[in-house]
């Protein structure tokens, strides 16, 4: 009986200590998590409904924060953890989730301001740091309040007098609330791509008129996109003297008239790099998704024409996009999955940067399998009664399996480069 009483006393003491444990406060436990995981997007000027730079800004959204982290809706990250490890993985640890939930459950206390870490610094709005060159649309584009806006293009001159190597690039729309995405490409001197178009003027190409090819892009923009670090000066993209930057702009009206002047910032290498970054695309441009089909597969394949290191992947589809998988077939015949996105989300088109580059030999095939849901069960489906083909508007579809590789800068093979495909051959099968 005595031992039983002692046991009860110990149990009560343990329970009391656990109950008496201080609740997390914003300044001491929560703010460091927000700085590392959230503030890149949740700050002034970004495409978010609220900012989380201070307790005063975050406190009114406490319940929403709790719901978002419990359901793992935020931060946005869709890669299956069983395939590949990624340097920009935003997945919250269970400890971080528990801390945020406990903070909200305790009434979201502010705590002592002296416990707060130093504010995270952003350079004049640039996430990557201060650019060496900024290229901007000369005139604002008027975005209507409603309706469908065709994909817009603009060709911006860099006015470079000598070749430069770009180690980091960042696209910043003027009004992120209406920008779904921006894709950049390089038009090198002598390119036959739209030579008649006036520099700096926004235009819509006539279907079938885009003769010629563009080179690998520098960067792009989608909401929530994480940028690669500029601290890798040995990796860079060549930007030849006299090159132009082509922006593809996808605007989505939100009920309010506005204007946009998108710009791109570039950071140059201080010396010629050892490795060059090239882009590829295992895409399919020919497919027909039957009406009502809930699980239609489209496959794109590229074959490397050189040894290279795979560093990143970015799947792209529209509203019927359901899932993506990247498979590598080595020359030996071995097949492995390096990225699986089981629940693709059109609103969060992320690039997945491998934590460790994957060395691939010449002849390696990069296969991308995309799944589409054209059924009425897809709440985002514009019209499940329609057969769907490739097209640039969101009510049409795309199947793009973008990827980036690194090669020795002095061993880049000569030859043509297609937009989004660098020295690869791409085929699509349904």
N, C-alpha and C positions, 0 to 999 in steps of 0.2 A: 504494500500500500504506500509505503514511504517512497519507493522508487517511482511509483506511478505519479505521485504528487510532484516529485522532482521533474519528471518528464513533462507534466503539464506546465510547470513553471518555466522550464526552458523553452517550450513551445510558445508560451505567451510572450516571453521576452523576445524571442526571434521575430514573432509577428509584430510586436510593438516597434522593434528596430526597423523592420521593413516598411511599416506604415509611416514611421517618422522620417524616412529617407527624404531629403529635400527634393522638391519637384525641379525639373530642368527649367532654366530661365532663358529668355531670348538672348541676352547678351553673352552668357557664358557657354551654353551648350548648343543653342539653336543657330545663332548667327554664323558660326564657323561652317555649319552644314550648308546653309543657304549660300554663303560665299563660294563654296567649292562646287555646289551642284546646281544652283538656281539663278544666281545673279547675272550670269552671262546673258540670259534672256529677260529676266524680271528686273529691268532697270529702265529708266527713262529713254525713250527713243526706239525701243524694241517693240516687236509685234506681240505684246502681251496685254491682258486686261488690267493688270496691276503690277506694282513694283514691290520688291522685298529688300530694299536697301537698309531699312530701319524698322524698329519695333512699331512705330506709329503707322508705317505703311503695311506691314505684314499682319498686325493684330486683327483688323477687320475681316481678314480672309482665313482666320485660323481653322474654322471648321472645314472650309474647302481644301485647305492644305492637308488636313488629316485624311479626308476622303480620298484625295488624289494619291497620297503615298500608300495608303492601305490597299487600294485597288491597283497600285503600280501604274497608274495612268501618267504620273509624273515622277521623275523626269522622263521624257519620251525615249524609249529604247526598246527595240523589237527583235533583236537577235536572240536566237535560241542559245542558251548558255552551254549546251552540249557540243557546239560546233564553233571552234575558233575562239581566240582571245583577242580583245580589242583595246587599244590604248585610250579610246574615247568612250569607253563603256560608262554610262551614266547610272547604272543600276545602284540604288541605295542599298547599303548593307542593312541587315535586320536590326542592328544596333542603332543605325541612323533613323530607321523607321520608328523604332520603339521610342527613341528620344523625342521625335517630333510629335508622336501621338500622346506621350506622357505630358508634354508641354501644353498641348491643346486641352487635354483632360483636366489639367490643373488650373485652367482659366487663362492660359497664355501669358504668364507673368513676364514683366520686362526684366527684372533683376537689376543688379548694380551696373550702371554705365561703365564703371572702371573695369569690369570683367570683359568688355567687348574687345575683340581683336581689331587691329588697324583696318580701316576700310579698304576694300579691294579697289585698286585703281584701274581705270580704263582710259586710254589715251584718246582724248577728244572723240570719244564714241567708237574708236577703232579697237576691236578685240585683239587683233594681231600685234598691235604696236604702231608707232608712227611710220606711215608709208614714206617712201622716197619719191614716189610719183602718184598723183591722183588724176585719173581720167574721168571726166564727167559729161553727161549729156548737156549740150549747150542750151537747150530749151526744154521747158517743162512739158510733159505730155498730159493732156486733159483726160482724166478718167471719169466716165459718166457715173451717175448714181445707180443705174440699173442696166440690164442687158448683158449680152455676151460681147466681149472685146476680143477680136482676132489677135493671135500672137503678133506682137510688134517686134521689129528689128531696128537696130541703129548701129551704124559703123562709126567708131570713134578713133581718130588718129592718135598715135602715141607721140609722134614727132621725134622719135629717137634717132639720133645720128650715128649710133654705134650699137652693136649687139649687146644685149644685157641678159643676165641670168636672174630669173625671178625665184626667190626662195619662199615667198609668201604672198598671197593675194587675198583680198577681201572685197566682196561686193556689198554695197550699202544702198538700198533703195531710198528714195526721198520720202515715200509714204508706205511704210511696211504694212499698213492695214489693208491695202488693196493689192499687194504683190504676192502672188502665189509662188512664183519662182523666177529666177534669172539664170540663164545658161550663157556662159561666155565661150568664145572661140577666137582663135588668132587667124587673121587674114594676112599672110605673108606677102611681101612685095612680089608683084607679077601674078598673083592669084587671079584666076578667071571668075571668081565668085562675085557676082553682082557688081562688075566694075563701073556700071553706068550710074549707080546710086550716089546721091550727094552725101558727103561726109557730114555726120551729125544730125541728119534728118531722119525722123522715125518713119518707117514704112512697113507695108505688108507685102511680101513677095507674091507675085502672081503664081498660082499653083503650077508646078513644073518648070518654073523659070530659073531655079537656083542651080545653074550650071557651075561646075567647078567644085572644089572641095576646100574645106577649112581645116586648120590644124588643131592640135590639142588645145583645150581650153585651160585657163589659168585658175579659175575658181567659179563658184556659183553661189546662188542664194536660195535657200528655202527656210521657212521659220524653224527655229530650234537647231539649225545646223551648227555643229562644232567644227572649228577650223583646226587644221594641223599646225603644229608649232613652227614658228619661224626660226627655232634654235637648231636647225639642221642645215647649215650652209653648204654641206657637201652634196645636198640634193637640190636640184633646181630645174626650172623649165626655161628653155631658150626662147627669148623674144628678140627676133632679128630687127636690125635697124630698118626703119620705114614701115614696120608692121602696123596694122590696125587691129583694134579689138572690136569684135562683133558681139552685141548683146541681144539675146532673145528674151523678151519681156512678156510675162504672162500676168495680166491684170485681172482681178476678180472684183467687180463692183460690189460695194457693201451698203448701198442705200444713200450714200452721201457723195456729192460731186467733190472731186479733189484733183490734185496734180501731182506729178512725180518727176523727179530728176535723179535718176540712178547714177551712182559713181562706183568706180573700182580703184582701190588703192594697191600699190605694188611695193614690195620691199626687195631690193636688189642684193645679190651676193657681192661681197667685197672683193672676191677673186674667183676665177673660173672654177666651177665645182668639179668634183670627181665623178659624180653620178647625175644622170639626166632623168627627169620624170616624164613619162609618156602616158597617154591615155588610150584606153581601148573600150570596145563596146561589143558584147555578144548579144546582138539585137536580132529581132525578126520584124520585118516591115510588111510581111504578107501573111495575114491570118483572117479567118472569118469565125467569129464567136457566135454560135447559134442562139436564137432567142430562148430565154429561160434556162440556159445551161448553167448549172451551179458550180461546175468544176472543170473548166476548159483549160487545157495545158498548151503552152507555146514554148518552144525551145530555140535558143540561139547559141551558136558555137563560134568561137574564135580559136585559131591556131597560131601560137607564137612562132615568129620567124627568127628568133634570137633567144639567147639565155637572158633571163630577167628575174627580178625580185618583185613579187606581188606585194603591194603595200595597202591597197584600199579597194573597196567595192561599194557601188551605189545602185541599187535597183530602182527602176522608175516605171510606173504605170499610172493609169488614171483611176476613175471611180469604181471600176469593176475589178481592179487589182486585188487579189486575195492573199497570195503568198509567193515567195521567191526562194530559190535555192541555187547556190553556186557550187559546181562540182569541178574538180581538177582531174583530168585524165593524163597521167604521166606517160612519157614515151615507153615506159616499161609495161604499160597496161594497167597499172594500179590506179584506182579511182578513190577519191576522198572528197567529202563535203567540207568546204571551208567557211560557208556562211549559210544559215537557214533563217528566213524571216517568216514564221508561220502565220503571222497576222499583220500583213502589210497595211499601212495606213497612209492614204493619199495626202493627208494633211501634214504628215511628218516624214518627209523624204530625206532620210539620213544617209550619210556616208559612213561606212564602217572601216576604221583604220586598224589594220592588224598590229597587235602589240609587238610582234616580231615578224619582219619581212619573210616571205616564203619563197625560197629559191626555186625557179622553174627553168627547165631545160628547153632548148629549141625543140619544137614539135609538140610541146604540151598543149592540150586543148582545154580551154576555159568554157565550160558549158553552163548556161543559165536556164533554169526551168521556172517559168512563171505560171501561176494559176489565176484564173479569172472567174468571177461569180456574176453571171448575167441573169440571175434569177430574181424573182420578186422578193426573196428573202434578204437580199442585199439592200439595206435601207438607203444606201447612197446611189443605187442604180437609177440613172436618168429615165430609162425606158426598157424594161425587161422583155418587151415584145419585139425589139429591134435586133436585127443581125448587126454585129459590130465589127468594124474594120479599123485599120491603122489610120490615125488622124491626130492633129495637134490640139484640137479642142477637147475639153474634159468630157463631153458627151460621146466622144470617140475614144479610141484606146491607143496606148503605146506599149511596147515591150522593149525596154532598154536595160541591158545588163552592163552598166558602166563599170570600169575598173581602171586602176592606175598601176604602172610598173616602173621600176627603176633599172636603168642599164648604165654601163660604163659610158661616160660622156664621150670618150674618144673611140667608142666602138658602135655608135649608132649607125645601123645600115642606111645606105642611101636609098631613096625611093619615095613614091607618093605617100601622103598621109591623108586619110579621110577624117572628117569632123567626128570626133569621138572615138576614132579607131586609129591607133598608131601602129603601123607595120604589122597588122594582123589581117586575117581573112575571116569574114563573118558570114555565117549562113543561118537561115531560120527554118525550122520544121515545126509542123503543127501536130 
